[in-house]
Amino acid sequence: MTAPVRPGTGCGRGPLFHLGPRTVGDLGGPRAAVLGYRGPDRRPGGPDRPAVLGRSARSFWKKLACAVPAPSRPVSAATAFDFWSGTLPHGGKRADWTCTRLAYADGGAAAFATLLGAQNLATGACDVGRPVSGTWWRAPSDGWYYLAAAGRGLVPHAEGSGAR
């Protein structure tokens, strides 16, 4: 039991708590979820057991918590796979592309991609084992560009005229 704690985000979600060997957080549902994080440099095949999140992972979850859609049912665990991190082209800011997997208390699961930057863009479903995503993005120069990214060892491929 603890005294009331303020959310760690501007959207009212959070806070994050360390409980034993895990970090849990409020994602807007009826219960706290065990949180996990994989950075862009993580190689596939490593262990996936819950662990207390480090400083950079907690900072990442504070950004991501507001981008995660409010769950429609209780979430027992949420893992963020940050599969691309860098600077967006043509005058864009620093951004991260993540595939977030929600494991529901009833045994179901869902995964979706989000481009986290100056504004967060939902970019559709994703496969956490082989994350690939793409979206149209408007650069600060007012031009439209199709961005695509993929996890380590994967190469995104986009076809089309390039016009929007």
N, C-alpha and C positions, 0 to 999 in steps of 0.2 A: 504494500500500500504506500502511496506517496501523496504529497500535497498536490493540489491542482498545478498542472504544467501548461504553459502556453504552447500553441502549435509552433513548429520551427519554420513555417512557410507563410507566405502572404495570402495563400488561398485557404488557410484554416486547417490544412492537413499536417500531419506530424503529431506529436513529436516522435523522436526516435529514442528507444530505451534499450540498454544492454541488460539482458536477463540471462545470467549464466554465460554459456558460450555462444549466445545468439544476440542479434539486434532485431527488435520488433518495431513496427511503426504503424500509425493510423493512416489508412488510405481512403478514409471516408466511408467505410463499411461498419457493420455492427461489432467487429472485433479487430484486434491488432493482428497484423500479418508478420511472419518471420521474413526478414528481408535478406536478399543475397545480391552480390555484385560480381561481374566479370568485366575486367578492363579490356581495352583494345589489344593489349599485348599478350593476353592469355592464350595459351595454346590449347586446342581441343584435347579431350581425353584426361584432363586433370580431375582431381577430386571435386565433388559437388556437395559436400556436407556443409550445413549451416555454420557460420563463424561470426564472431563479433566483427562488425565492419570498421575498417580503418578510417582515418580522416578524409581521404579523397573519396572513398565510397559513400560516406555519410554526406559529404557535400554534394555528390552526384545525386543521391536520393532526395535531397532537399529541392533540387531543380526538377527532378522527375516526378515527385509526388503530386504536383499540381497538374502535370500533363497526363497522368493516369486517369482514365475515365472512372467516374464513381462506380464501384462495383454493384451489380444487381443482386449479388448473393455473397455470403461470407467468404472472404479470401483467407486461406490458411498460410500461404507463402507467396512471395513475389520475388522474382529474380530479374535483375536488369543486366542484359548483355550489351555492353557498350562496344559495338563492333566497328565504329569509325569515329575518329576524333580529329579535327583539323580546322582550317580556315575556309569558309565558303568563298567561291570565286567571285571575281568582278566587284571587289569592294565589300564583300560579306564579312561578317564577324566570325568569331570562333564558334564552333558548334560540335555537337555529338549526335551520333545516330545510334539509337538503342532499340533492342528487341526485348520487350518486357513480357515475361511469362507469369501469369497469375494461376495459382493452383487453388481451386475452390474447396471448401470444407466438404462438399458432397462428392468429391473425387474427380470432378471435371477440371478442365484447364483451358486457357485461351492465351494466345500470344499476339502481340501487335507491335508495330514499329512506330517510332516517333523521332523526328528530327528536332533536337533541342537546340535552340539558338536564341536570337533576339525575339523571335516568336516561335512557339512550338507548333509543329505540323504533324498531325497524325498521318502516317503513310501506309496504312493497311496492315494486313496480317503478316506474320513472319514465322519462320521456323527457327527456333532457338539453336538448334544444332548446326544450321547452315543459314545464318541470317543474310538476307539480300533484300534491299528495298530501293524504291525510286519515287521521285515526286517532281512536279513542276515547282519552280521556285523563282520568285521575283527578286532580282538583285537590286541593291541600292541605286544602281545606274538606270533602273526602270526596265531593263531587259529581262525576258523570261528565259530560263534555262532548265533543262531536265537534269536533275542530279540523281546519281545512282551510287550505291555503296554496297559492299559485301564484307562478310567476316574474313578472317585470315584464311588464306589458301583458296578463296573464291574470287571470281572475276565477274563483275556485273556486265550485262550486255543489253544495250537498248537499241532498238531499230525505229526508224521513222523519219519523217521529213524535217523534224526539228522546229517546225512552225507551231505556234500556239494560237 
